[in-house]
Amino acid sequence: MNTTRSLSPVRAFHQGSCVTGMRPRALDLFCCAGGATKGLQRAGFHVTGVDIRPQPRYCGDEFHQADALTFPLDGYDFIWASPPCQRYSMATPHARRVNHPDLLDPTRQRLLRARVPWTIENVPGAPMRADLVLCGCQVGLKIRRKRYFETSWQAFDLVYACNHEHPVVSVVGHGTPSWVRAQLGYNPTIMQYREAMGIDWMNRNELSEAIPPAYSEFIGRQALEYLGRAPETTGTLMEQNNGERLRS
Ligand SMILES: C[S@@+](CC[C@H](N)C(=O)[O-])C[C@H]1O[C@@H](n2cnc3c(N)ncnc32)[C@H](O)[C@@H]1O
């Protein structure tokens, strides 16, 4: 199974690609509806997404319905991978975690053989090196959503410590858990979940799978600098997100 959709023409990259004169190309493995994709696009990448399921709301430039463990990795400047987290997530009861396959290590083994920089994203508790740890409060979002990032270039950055000054939303599971309602004092609507994530095109299930695009924009910019390319956006994590709010 490998169905292809081309979603928009490739836009010329400001600096000009060394080979094609186009934006550098990123591959987003396990893309779902494209939370990570959106941030990579903002950083300056043309993004191809791969997911085993159809993704009618995918926001990237090109989509393939295919298995991320066999999809060809050639022809990309950067690879992002977000294998499913249910096996490692605190939200999954211990006894049920073994029902979910370990796709993280097979993904890492593939990426280690790739000749381009890559990033794996997953939840705290996943068996991975956390080169970067990001949470919503560090990018000005009113959401508690900590994620680990393992990068081939072993990224390191001084980012704000996690510090939630106000009640924040957590987007977990498929409804609104009672502890989230109790903490907030209200039952968030889909609009409030979307605002908390900085995502306006996903349904509730897709939101629970996604990362805020601000995370992948930040790392995508680092990847472009590592590749010797100029990112399309600049600024600290907080400035980047405030800029995004001003644009929208
Ligand atoms: C955690 S979600 C990714 C979320 C995405 N990074 C975002 O920010 O929106 C994991 C996705 O992996 C997909 N998936 C599971 N097994 C897969 C496989 N073998 N190949 C490709 N995609 C797969 C699921 O359908 C799901 O959409």
The ligand as an ORCA input file, in Angstrom:
! r2SCAN-3c Opt
* xyz 0 1
  C       1.916     10.075     17.568
  S       1.119     10.039     15.996
  C       2.067     11.249     15.148
  C       1.645     12.683     15.431
  C       2.302     13.729     14.577
  N       3.733     13.760     14.778
  C       1.741     15.121     14.839
  O       2.458     15.962     15.412
  O       0.588     15.374     14.461
  C       1.626      8.486     15.357
  C       1.069      8.122     13.974
  O       1.757      6.962     13.532
  C       0.895      6.261     12.650
  N       1.466      4.899     12.460
  C       1.410      3.831     13.277
  N       2.131      2.806     12.775
  C       2.648      3.244     11.607
  C       3.505      2.673     10.618
  N       3.974      1.411     10.736
  N       3.850      3.415      9.543
  C       3.380      4.676      9.396
  N       2.582      5.284     10.303
  C       2.218      4.575     11.393
  C      -0.444      6.335     13.310
  O      -1.480      6.134     12.333
  C      -0.401      7.785     13.888
  O      -1.042      8.659     12.994
*
